[in-house]
Amino acid sequence: MRNGWKITATVWLQVLLCGWVAHAVQYVVPGGAGDQTGGSWANARADVQAAVDAAALPGEEVKADRNCWKY
């Protein structure tokens, strides 16, 4: 019975980690910022399409600064 608990714990750990990783966010600001990897506002990408392409997994988000578009 102890092996069953190990397997269950391992499966739940994988589910939690995969769920956490899949909710990555790509940030975009006009002109980009920092190293432009998109992982934070301080390192935001300059190009919206590059951020969309980088957010390839289900559940990932792209957050764009409100100054990215002119109204």
N, CA, C and O atoms as a Maestro MAE file, in Angstrom:
{
 s_m_m2io_version
 :::
 2.0.0
}

f_m_ct {
 s_m_title
 :::
 protein
 m_atom[284] {
  # First column is atom index #
  i_m_mmod_type
  r_m_x_coord
  r_m_y_coord
  r_m_z_coord
  i_m_residue_number
  s_m_chain_name
  s_m_pdb_residue_name
  s_m_pdb_atom_name
  i_m_atomic_number
  :::
  1 25 0.812 -1.195 0.000 1 A "MET " " N  " 7
  2 3 0.000 0.000 0.000 1 A "MET " " CA " 6
  3 2 0.860 1.264 0.000 1 A "MET " " C  " 6
  4 15 0.430 2.300 -0.508 1 A "MET " " O  " 8
  5 25 2.046 1.194 0.554 2 A "ARG " " N  " 7
  6 3 2.904 2.377 0.586 2 A "ARG " " CA " 6
  7 2 3.339 2.782 -0.811 2 A "ARG " " C  " 6
  8 15 3.465 3.975 -1.087 2 A "ARG " " O  " 8
  9 25 3.572 1.827 -1.697 3 A "ASN " " N  " 7
  10 3 3.951 2.160 -3.068 3 A "ASN " " CA " 6
  11 2 2.835 2.914 -3.772 3 A "ASN " " C  " 6
  12 15 3.100 3.801 -4.584 3 A "ASN " " O  " 8
  13 25 1.598 2.570 -3.469 4 A "GLY " " N  " 7
  14 3 0.458 3.278 -4.052 4 A "GLY " " CA " 6
  15 2 0.456 4.750 -3.689 4 A "GLY " " C  " 6
  16 15 0.143 5.602 -4.520 4 A "GLY " " O  " 8
  17 25 0.807 5.047 -2.444 5 A "TRP " " N  " 7
  18 3 0.864 6.444 -2.019 5 A "TRP " " CA " 6
  19 2 2.000 7.186 -2.711 5 A "TRP " " C  " 6
  20 15 1.858 8.364 -3.039 5 A "TRP " " O  " 8
  21 25 3.128 6.510 -2.938 6 A "LYS " " N  " 7
  22 3 4.247 7.148 -3.634 6 A "LYS " " CA " 6
  23 2 3.854 7.499 -5.063 6 A "LYS " " C  " 6
  24 15 4.167 8.583 -5.556 6 A "LYS " " O  " 8
  25 25 3.172 6.581 -5.713 7 A "ILE " " N  " 7
  26 3 2.743 6.823 -7.095 7 A "ILE " " CA " 6
  27 2 1.732 7.965 -7.134 7 A "ILE " " C  " 6
  28 15 1.820 8.847 -7.988 7 A "ILE " " O  " 8
  29 25 0.779 7.947 -6.218 8 A "THR " " N  " 7
  30 3 -0.227 9.001 -6.162 8 A "THR " " CA " 6
  31 2 0.424 10.359 -5.908 8 A "THR " " C  " 6
  32 15 0.080 11.345 -6.561 8 A "THR " " O  " 8
  33 25 1.353 10.414 -4.975 9 A "ALA " " N  " 7
  34 3 2.042 11.666 -4.664 9 A "ALA " " CA " 6
  35 2 2.840 12.156 -5.866 9 A "ALA " " C  " 6
  36 15 2.870 13.355 -6.146 9 A "ALA " " O  " 8
  37 25 3.477 11.248 -6.569 10 A "THR " " N  " 7
  38 3 4.260 11.615 -7.747 10 A "THR " " CA " 6
  39 2 3.363 12.174 -8.843 10 A "THR " " C  " 6
  40 15 3.702 13.179 -9.468 10 A "THR " " O  " 8
  41 25 2.239 11.540 -9.076 11 A "VAL " " N  " 7
  42 3 1.302 12.009 -10.112 11 A "VAL " " CA " 6
  43 2 0.778 13.389 -9.761 11 A "VAL " " C  " 6
  44 15 0.744 14.268 -10.622 11 A "VAL " " O  " 8
  45 25 0.368 13.601 -8.513 12 A "TRP " " N  " 7
  46 3 -0.144 14.911 -8.110 12 A "TRP " " CA " 6
  47 2 0.933 15.981 -8.217 12 A "TRP " " C  " 6
  48 15 0.642 17.111 -8.609 12 A "TRP " " O  " 8
  49 25 2.147 15.649 -7.882 13 A "LEU " " N  " 7
  50 3 3.236 16.605 -7.993 13 A "LEU " " CA " 6
  51 2 3.444 17.005 -9.448 13 A "LEU " " C  " 6
  52 15 3.639 18.184 -9.746 13 A "LEU " " O  " 8
  53 25 3.404 16.040 -10.348 14 A "GLN " " N  " 7
  54 3 3.556 16.340 -11.771 14 A "GLN " " CA " 6
  55 2 2.407 17.201 -12.282 14 A "GLN " " C  " 6
  56 15 2.626 18.124 -13.066 14 A "GLN " " O  " 8
  57 25 1.207 16.912 -11.853 15 A "VAL " " N  " 7
  58 3 0.045 17.698 -12.269 15 A "VAL " " CA " 6
  59 2 0.188 19.138 -11.783 15 A "VAL " " C  " 6
  60 15 -0.056 20.078 -12.539 15 A "VAL " " O  " 8
  61 25 0.578 19.308 -10.534 16 A "LEU " " N  " 7
  62 3 0.734 20.651 -9.992 16 A "LEU " " CA " 6
  63 2 1.832 21.427 -10.703 16 A "LEU " " C  " 6
  64 15 1.651 22.599 -11.033 16 A "LEU " " O  " 8
  65 25 2.965 20.783 -10.940 17 A "LEU " " N  " 7
  66 3 4.070 21.461 -11.613 17 A "LEU " " CA " 6
  67 2 3.733 21.787 -13.050 17 A "LEU " " C  " 6
  68 15 4.053 22.880 -13.517 17 A "LEU " " O  " 8
  69 25 3.107 20.889 -13.757 18 A "CYS " " N  " 7
  70 3 2.733 21.144 -15.148 18 A "CYS " " CA " 6
  71 2 1.706 22.256 -15.226 18 A "CYS " " C  " 6
  72 15 1.779 23.106 -16.113 18 A "CYS " " O  " 8
  73 25 0.766 22.262 -14.322 19 A "GLY " " N  " 7
  74 3 -0.225 23.330 -14.292 19 A "GLY " " CA " 6
  75 2 0.404 24.679 -14.010 19 A "GLY " " C  " 6
  76 15 0.001 25.691 -14.584 19 A "GLY " " O  " 8
  77 25 1.382 24.697 -13.136 20 A "TRP " " N  " 7
  78 3 2.052 25.947 -12.801 20 A "TRP " " CA " 6
  79 2 2.882 26.450 -13.963 20 A "TRP " " C  " 6
  80 15 2.856 27.644 -14.264 20 A "TRP " " O  " 8
  81 25 3.606 25.584 -14.613 21 A "VAL " " N  " 7
  82 3 4.467 25.972 -15.724 21 A "VAL " " CA " 6
  83 2 3.642 26.441 -16.913 21 A "VAL " " C  " 6
  84 15 4.046 27.367 -17.616 21 A "VAL " " O  " 8
  85 25 2.502 25.821 -17.146 22 A "ALA " " N  " 7
  86 3 1.694 26.141 -18.312 22 A "ALA " " CA " 6
  87 2 1.046 27.519 -18.220 22 A "ALA " " C  " 6
  88 15 0.475 27.988 -19.204 22 A "ALA " " O  " 8
  89 25 1.120 28.176 -17.072 23 A "HIS " " N  " 7
  90 3 0.511 29.487 -16.939 23 A "HIS " " CA " 6
  91 2 1.557 30.593 -17.007 23 A "HIS " " C  " 6
  92 15 1.483 31.572 -16.264 23 A "HIS " " O  " 8
  93 25 2.512 30.437 -17.882 24 A "ALA " " N  " 7
  94 3 3.531 31.460 -18.061 24 A "ALA " " CA " 6
  95 2 2.917 32.687 -18.730 24 A "ALA " " C  " 6
  96 15 1.927 32.582 -19.454 24 A "ALA " " O  " 8
  97 25 3.509 33.832 -18.482 25 A "VAL " " N  " 7
  98 3 3.028 35.087 -19.056 25 A "VAL " " CA " 6
  99 2 4.149 35.722 -19.857 25 A "VAL " " C  " 6
  100 15 5.296 35.760 -19.410 25 A "VAL " " O  " 8
  101 25 3.818 36.221 -21.043 26 A "GLN " " N  " 7
  102 3 4.734 36.993 -21.867 26 A "GLN " " CA " 6
  103 2 4.283 38.451 -21.803 26 A "GLN " " C  " 6
  104 15 3.105 38.747 -22.004 26 A "GLN " " O  " 8
  105 25 5.214 39.359 -21.523 27 A "TYR " " N  " 7
  106 3 4.910 40.776 -21.392 27 A "TYR " " CA " 6
  107 2 5.416 41.535 -22.610 27 A "TYR " " C  " 6
  108 15 6.460 41.204 -23.173 27 A "TYR " " O  " 8
  109 25 4.653 42.572 -23.016 28 A "VAL " " N  " 7
  110 3 5.002 43.378 -24.189 28 A "VAL " " CA " 6
  111 2 4.850 44.858 -23.848 28 A "VAL " " C  " 6
  112 15 3.834 45.273 -23.291 28 A "VAL " " O  " 8
  113 25 5.871 45.651 -24.187 29 A "VAL " " N  " 7
  114 3 5.796 47.109 -24.063 29 A "VAL " " CA " 6
  115 2 6.386 47.718 -25.337 29 A "VAL " " C  " 6
  116 15 7.231 47.094 -25.978 29 A "VAL " " O  " 8
  117 25 5.956 48.923 -25.713 30 A "PRO " " N  " 7
  118 3 6.529 49.569 -26.892 30 A "PRO " " CA " 6
  119 2 8.042 49.717 -26.757 30 A "PRO " " C  " 6
  120 15 8.524 50.244 -25.755 30 A "PRO " " O  " 8
  121 25 8.777 49.267 -27.735 31 A "GLY " " N  " 7
  122 3 10.232 49.376 -27.723 31 A "GLY " " CA " 6
  123 2 10.934 48.297 -26.919 31 A "GLY " " C  " 6
  124 15 12.160 48.198 -26.963 31 A "GLY " " O  " 8
  125 25 10.186 47.489 -26.187 32 A "GLY " " N  " 7
  126 3 10.787 46.439 -25.371 32 A "GLY " " CA " 6
  127 2 11.466 47.004 -24.135 32 A "GLY " " C  " 6
  128 15 11.555 48.219 -23.960 32 A "GLY " " O  " 8
  129 25 11.945 46.107 -23.281 33 A "ALA " " N  " 7
  130 3 12.638 46.518 -22.060 33 A "ALA " " CA " 6
  131 2 13.634 45.432 -21.667 33 A "ALA " " C  " 6
  132 15 13.420 44.252 -21.947 33 A "ALA " " O  " 8
  133 25 14.705 45.831 -21.028 34 A "GLY " " N  " 7
  134 3 15.699 44.873 -20.535 34 A "GLY " " CA " 6
  135 2 16.217 43.960 -21.628 34 A "GLY " " C  " 6
  136 15 16.583 44.414 -22.712 34 A "GLY " " O  " 8
  137 25 16.245 42.658 -21.331 35 A "ASP " " N  " 7
  138 3 16.777 41.691 -22.294 35 A "ASP " " CA " 6
  139 2 15.717 41.195 -23.290 35 A "ASP " " C  " 6
  140 15 16.018 40.351 -24.134 35 A "ASP " " O  " 8
  141 25 14.505 41.697 -23.204 36 A "GLN " " N  " 7
  142 3 13.394 41.409 -24.110 36 A "GLN " " CA " 6
  143 2 13.063 39.921 -24.228 36 A "GLN " " C  " 6
  144 15 12.715 39.439 -25.306 36 A "GLN " " O  " 8
  145 25 13.174 39.196 -23.108 37 A "THR " " N  " 7
  146 3 12.783 37.786 -23.099 37 A "THR " " CA " 6
  147 2 11.294 37.617 -22.828 37 A "THR " " C  " 6
  148 15 10.749 36.535 -23.049 37 A "THR " " O  " 8
  149 25 10.621 38.674 -22.350 38 A "GLY " " N  " 7
  150 3 9.184 38.641 -22.140 38 A "GLY " " CA " 6
  151 2 8.733 38.060 -20.818 38 A "GLY " " C  " 6
  152 15 7.528 37.941 -20.591 38 A "GLY " " O  " 8
  153 25 9.638 37.698 -19.945 39 A "GLY " " N  " 7
  154 3 9.268 37.051 -18.691 39 A "GLY " " CA " 6
  155 2 8.777 37.975 -17.593 39 A "GLY " " C  " 6
  156 15 8.261 37.503 -16.580 39 A "GLY " " O  " 8
  157 25 8.926 39.284 -17.770 40 A "SER " " N  " 7
  158 3 8.471 40.256 -16.773 40 A "SER " " CA " 6
  159 2 8.321 41.604 -17.468 40 A "SER " " C  " 6
  160 15 8.741 41.775 -18.613 40 A "SER " " O  " 8
  161 25 7.716 42.560 -16.763 41 A "TRP " " N  " 7
  162 3 7.610 43.900 -17.340 41 A "TRP " " CA " 6
  163 2 9.002 44.500 -17.536 41 A "TRP " " C  " 6
  164 15 9.223 45.250 -18.487 41 A "TRP " " O  " 8
  165 25 9.925 44.181 -16.659 42 A "ALA " " N  " 7
  166 3 11.291 44.714 -16.771 42 A "ALA " " CA " 6
  167 2 12.040 44.139 -17.969 42 A "ALA " " C  " 6
  168 15 12.995 44.750 -18.449 42 A "ALA " " O  " 8
  169 25 11.623 42.979 -18.456 43 A "ASN " " N  " 7
  170 3 12.256 42.333 -19.613 43 A "ASN " " CA " 6
  171 2 11.233 42.074 -20.720 43 A "ASN " " C  " 6
  172 15 11.288 41.052 -21.404 43 A "ASN " " O  " 8
  173 25 10.306 43.009 -20.885 44 A "ALA " " N  " 7
  174 3 9.206 42.826 -21.833 44 A "ALA " " CA " 6
  175 2 9.696 42.830 -23.282 44 A "ALA " " C  " 6
  176 15 10.686 43.476 -23.625 44 A "ALA " " O  " 8
  177 25 8.976 42.096 -24.107 45 A "ARG " " N  " 7
  178 3 9.266 42.056 -25.539 45 A "ARG " " CA " 6
  179 2 8.765 43.333 -26.206 45 A "ARG " " C  " 6
  180 15 7.914 44.038 -25.664 45 A "ARG " " O  " 8
  181 25 9.302 43.618 -27.385 46 A "ALA " " N  " 7
  182 3 8.883 44.785 -28.154 46 A "ALA " " CA " 6
  183 2 7.788 44.434 -29.154 46 A "ALA " " C  " 6
  184 15 7.055 45.318 -29.598 46 A "ALA " " O  " 8
  185 25 7.668 43.168 -29.513 47 A "ASP " " N  " 7
  186 3 6.774 42.741 -30.590 47 A "ASP " " CA " 6
  187 2 5.684 41.816 -30.053 47 A "ASP " " C  " 6
  188 15 5.977 40.796 -29.430 47 A "ASP " " O  " 8
  189 25 4.431 42.180 -30.299 48 A "VAL " " N  " 7
  190 3 3.306 41.376 -29.817 48 A "VAL " " CA " 6
  191 2 3.325 39.985 -30.439 48 A "VAL " " C  " 6
  192 15 3.090 38.999 -29.740 48 A "VAL " " O  " 8
  193 25 3.601 39.885 -31.746 49 A "GLN " " N  " 7
  194 3 3.601 38.575 -32.399 49 A "GLN " " CA " 6
  195 2 4.677 37.667 -31.824 49 A "GLN " " C  " 6
  196 15 4.456 36.463 -31.689 49 A "GLN " " O  " 8
  197 25 5.833 38.217 -31.485 50 A "ALA " " N  " 7
  198 3 6.891 37.409 -30.865 50 A "ALA " " CA " 6
  199 2 6.421 36.868 -29.513 50 A "ALA " " C  " 6
  200 15 6.740 35.734 -29.156 50 A "ALA " " O  " 8
  201 25 5.669 37.667 -28.765 51 A "ALA " " N  " 7
  202 3 5.143 37.219 -27.480 51 A "ALA " " CA " 6
  203 2 4.095 36.124 -27.677 51 A "ALA " " C  " 6
  204 15 4.075 35.146 -26.930 51 A "ALA " " O  " 8
  205 25 3.232 36.282 -28.670 52 A "VAL " " N  " 7
  206 3 2.219 35.260 -28.957 52 A "VAL " " CA " 6
  207 2 2.898 33.953 -29.360 52 A "VAL " " C  " 6
  208 15 2.496 32.879 -28.912 52 A "VAL " " O  " 8
  209 25 3.913 34.043 -30.194 53 A "ASP " " N  " 7
  210 3 4.647 32.842 -30.608 53 A "ASP " " CA " 6
  211 2 5.336 32.168 -29.425 53 A "ASP " " C  " 6
  212 15 5.386 30.940 -29.354 53 A "ASP " " O  " 8
  213 25 5.868 32.964 -28.494 54 A "ALA " " N  " 7
  214 3 6.562 32.411 -27.324 54 A "ALA " " CA " 6
  215 2 5.584 31.774 -26.343 54 A "ALA " " C  " 6
  216 15 5.962 30.872 -25.596 54 A "ALA " " O  " 8
  217 25 4.345 32.224 -26.336 55 A "ALA " " N  " 7
  218 3 3.320 31.675 -25.447 55 A "ALA " " CA " 6
  219 2 2.619 30.529 -26.170 55 A "ALA " " C  " 6
  220 15 1.434 30.623 -26.491 55 A "ALA " " O  " 8
  221 25 3.345 29.463 -26.421 56 A "ALA " " N  " 7
  222 3 2.857 28.381 -27.275 56 A "ALA " " CA " 6
  223 2 2.039 27.321 -26.544 56 A "ALA " " C  " 6
  224 15 1.288 26.583 -27.183 56 A "ALA " " O  " 8
  225 25 2.164 27.228 -25.230 57 A "LEU " " N  " 7
  226 3 1.466 26.184 -24.483 57 A "LEU " " CA " 6
  227 2 0.073 26.641 -24.067 57 A "LEU " " C  " 6
  228 15 -0.141 27.831 -23.836 57 A "LEU " " O  " 8
  229 25 -0.872 25.716 -23.969 58 A "PRO " " N  " 7
  230 3 -2.213 26.084 -23.515 58 A "PRO " " CA " 6
  231 2 -2.168 26.737 -22.133 58 A "PRO " " C  " 6
  232 15 -1.450 26.276 -21.245 58 A "PRO " " O  " 8
  233 25 -2.926 27.793 -21.961 59 A "GLY " " N  " 7
  234 3 -2.989 28.474 -20.684 59 A "GLY " " CA " 6
  235 2 -2.000 29.611 -20.531 59 A "GLY " " C  " 6
  236 15 -2.096 30.379 -19.574 59 A "GLY " " O  " 8
  237 25 -1.055 29.742 -21.443 60 A "GLU " " N  " 7
  238 3 -0.105 30.848 -21.349 60 A "GLU " " CA " 6
  239 2 -0.774 32.143 -21.794 60 A "GLU " " C  " 6
  240 15 -1.712 32.126 -22.590 60 A "GLU " " O  " 8
  241 25 -0.287 33.258 -21.276 61 A "GLU " " N  " 7
  242 3 -0.898 34.556 -21.535 61 A "GLU " " CA " 6
  243 2 0.093 35.533 -22.142 61 A "GLU " " C  " 6
  244 15 1.306 35.389 -21.995 61 A "GLU " " O  " 8
  245 25 -0.453 36.532 -22.830 62 A "VAL " " N  " 7
  246 3 0.329 37.669 -23.311 62 A "VAL " " CA " 6
  247 2 -0.307 38.910 -22.707 62 A "VAL " " C  " 6
  248 15 -1.500 39.160 -22.883 62 A "VAL " " O  " 8
  249 25 0.501 39.686 -21.992 63 A "LYS " " N  " 7
  250 3 0.020 40.931 -21.403 63 A "LYS " " CA " 6
  251 2 0.759 42.080 -22.076 63 A "LYS " " C  " 6
  252 15 1.988 42.151 -22.054 63 A "LYS " " O  " 8
  253 25 -0.017 42.976 -22.674 64 A "ALA " " N  " 7
  254 3 0.572 44.102 -23.394 64 A "ALA " " CA " 6
  255 2 0.294 45.399 -22.647 64 A "ALA " " C  " 6
  256 15 -0.796 45.602 -22.112 64 A "ALA " " O  " 8
  257 25 1.282 46.261 -22.618 65 A "ASP " " N  " 7
  258 3 1.125 47.583 -22.036 65 A "ASP " " CA " 6
  259 2 0.039 48.336 -22.803 65 A "ASP " " C  " 6
  260 15 -0.086 48.177 -24.018 65 A "ASP " " O  " 8
  261 25 -0.730 49.140 -22.114 66 A "ARG " " N  " 7
  262 3 -1.837 49.842 -22.779 66 A "ARG " " CA " 6
  263 2 -1.350 50.824 -23.836 66 A "ARG " " C  " 6
  264 15 -2.150 51.289 -24.648 66 A "ARG " " O  " 8
  265 25 -0.077 51.149 -23.849 67 A "ASN " " N  " 7
  266 3 0.474 52.073 -24.841 67 A "ASN " " CA " 6
  267 2 0.956 51.371 -26.107 67 A "ASN " " C  " 6
  268 15 1.586 52.000 -26.957 67 A "ASN " " O  " 8
  269 25 0.668 50.065 -26.245 68 A "CYS " " N  " 7
  270 3 1.114 49.330 -27.431 68 A "CYS " " CA " 6
  271 2 0.313 49.687 -28.681 68 A "CYS " " C  " 6
  272 15 0.797 49.511 -29.799 68 A "CYS " " O  " 8
  273 25 -0.908 50.187 -28.498 69 A "TRP " " N  " 7
  274 3 -1.749 50.502 -29.642 69 A "TRP " " CA " 6
  275 2 -2.266 51.921 -29.534 69 A "TRP " " C  " 6
  276 15 -2.507 52.429 -28.439 69 A "TRP " " O  " 8
  277 25 -2.432 52.551 -30.680 70 A "LYS " " N  " 7
  278 3 -3.046 53.873 -30.724 70 A "LYS " " CA " 6
  279 2 -4.530 53.685 -31.011 70 A "LYS " " C  " 6
  280 15 -4.906 52.839 -31.822 70 A "LYS " " O  " 8
  281 25 -5.359 54.457 -30.360 71 A "TYR " " N  " 7
  282 3 -6.812 54.367 -30.563 71 A "TYR " " CA " 6
  283 2 -7.287 55.424 -31.512 71 A "TYR " " C  " 6
  284 15 -8.481 55.502 -31.802 71 A "TYR " " O  " 8
  :::
 }
 m_bond[283] {
  # First column is bond index #
  i_m_from
  i_m_to
  i_m_order
  :::
  1 1 2 1
  2 2 3 1
  3 3 4 2
  4 3 5 1
  5 5 6 1
  6 6 7 1
  7 7 8 2
  8 7 9 1
  9 9 10 1
  10 10 11 1
  11 11 12 2
  12 11 13 1
  13 13 14 1
  14 14 15 1
  15 15 16 2
  16 15 17 1
  17 17 18 1
  18 18 19 1
  19 19 20 2
  20 19 21 1
  21 21 22 1
  22 22 23 1
  23 23 24 2
  24 23 25 1
  25 25 26 1
  26 26 27 1
  27 27 28 2
  28 27 29 1
  29 29 30 1
  30 30 31 1
  31 31 32 2
  32 31 33 1
  33 33 34 1
  34 34 35 1
  35 35 36 2
  36 35 37 1
  37 37 38 1
  38 38 39 1
  39 39 40 2
  40 39 41 1
  41 41 42 1
  42 42 43 1
  43 43 44 2
  44 43 45 1
  45 45 46 1
  46 46 47 1
  47 47 48 2
  48 47 49 1
  49 49 50 1
  50 50 51 1
  51 51 52 2
  52 51 53 1
  53 53 54 1
  54 54 55 1
  55 55 56 2
  56 55 57 1
  57 57 58 1
  58 58 59 1
  59 59 60 2
  60 59 61 1
  61 61 62 1
  62 62 63 1
  63 63 64 2
  64 63 65 1
  65 65 66 1
  66 66 67 1
  67 67 68 2
  68 67 69 1
  69 69 70 1
  70 70 71 1
  71 71 72 2
  72 71 73 1
  73 73 74 1
  74 74 75 1
  75 75 76 2
  76 75 77 1
  77 77 78 1
  78 78 79 1
  79 79 80 2
  80 79 81 1
  81 81 82 1
  82 82 83 1
  83 83 84 2
  84 83 85 1
  85 85 86 1
  86 86 87 1
  87 87 88 2
  88 87 89 1
  89 89 90 1
  90 90 91 1
  91 91 92 2
  92 91 93 1
  93 93 94 1
  94 94 95 1
  95 95 96 2
  96 95 97 1
  97 97 98 1
  98 98 99 1
  99 99 100 2
  100 99 101 1
  101 101 102 1
  102 102 103 1
  103 103 104 2
  104 103 105 1
  105 105 106 1
  106 106 107 1
  107 107 108 2
  108 107 109 1
  109 109 110 1
  110 110 111 1
  111 111 112 2
  112 111 113 1
  113 113 114 1
  114 114 115 1
  115 115 116 2
  116 115 117 1
  117 117 118 1
  118 118 119 1
  119 119 120 2
  120 119 121 1
  121 121 122 1
  122 122 123 1
  123 123 124 2
  124 123 125 1
  125 125 126 1
  126 126 127 1
  127 127 128 2
  128 127 129 1
  129 129 130 1
  130 130 131 1
  131 131 132 2
  132 131 133 1
  133 133 134 1
  134 134 135 1
  135 135 136 2
  136 135 137 1
  137 137 138 1
  138 138 139 1
  139 139 140 2
  140 139 141 1
  141 141 142 1
  142 142 143 1
  143 143 144 2
  144 143 145 1
  145 145 146 1
  146 146 147 1
  147 147 148 2
  148 147 149 1
  149 149 150 1
  150 150 151 1
  151 151 152 2
  152 151 153 1
  153 153 154 1
  154 154 155 1
  155 155 156 2
  156 155 157 1
  157 157 158 1
  158 158 159 1
  159 159 160 2
  160 159 161 1
  161 161 162 1
  162 162 163 1
  163 163 164 2
  164 163 165 1
  165 165 166 1
  166 166 167 1
  167 167 168 2
  168 167 169 1
  169 169 170 1
  170 170 171 1
  171 171 172 2
  172 171 173 1
  173 173 174 1
  174 174 175 1
  175 175 176 2
  176 175 177 1
  177 177 178 1
  178 178 179 1
  179 179 180 2
  180 179 181 1
  181 181 182 1
  182 182 183 1
  183 183 184 2
  184 183 185 1
  185 185 186 1
  186 186 187 1
  187 187 188 2
  188 187 189 1
  189 189 190 1
  190 190 191 1
  191 191 192 2
  192 191 193 1
  193 193 194 1
  194 194 195 1
  195 195 196 2
  196 195 197 1
  197 197 198 1
  198 198 199 1
  199 199 200 2
  200 199 201 1
  201 201 202 1
  202 202 203 1
  203 203 204 2
  204 203 205 1
  205 205 206 1
  206 206 207 1
  207 207 208 2
  208 207 209 1
  209 209 210 1
  210 210 211 1
  211 211 212 2
  212 211 213 1
  213 213 214 1
  214 214 215 1
  215 215 216 2
  216 215 217 1
  217 217 218 1
  218 218 219 1
  219 219 220 2
  220 219 221 1
  221 221 222 1
  222 222 223 1
  223 223 224 2
  224 223 225 1
  225 225 226 1
  226 226 227 1
  227 227 228 2
  228 227 229 1
  229 229 230 1
  230 230 231 1
  231 231 232 2
  232 231 233 1
  233 233 234 1
  234 234 235 1
  235 235 236 2
  236 235 237 1
  237 237 238 1
  238 238 239 1
  239 239 240 2
  240 239 241 1
  241 241 242 1
  242 242 243 1
  243 243 244 2
  244 243 245 1
  245 245 246 1
  246 246 247 1
  247 247 248 2
  248 247 249 1
  249 249 250 1
  250 250 251 1
  251 251 252 2
  252 251 253 1
  253 253 254 1
  254 254 255 1
  255 255 256 2
  256 255 257 1
  257 257 258 1
  258 258 259 1
  259 259 260 2
  260 259 261 1
  261 261 262 1
  262 262 263 1
  263 263 264 2
  264 263 265 1
  265 265 266 1
  266 266 267 1
  267 267 268 2
  268 267 269 1
  269 269 270 1
  270 270 271 1
  271 271 272 2
  272 271 273 1
  273 273 274 1
  274 274 275 1
  275 275 276 2
  276 275 277 1
  277 277 278 1
  278 278 279 1
  279 279 280 2
  280 279 281 1
  281 281 282 1
  282 282 283 1
  283 283 284 2
  :::
 }
}
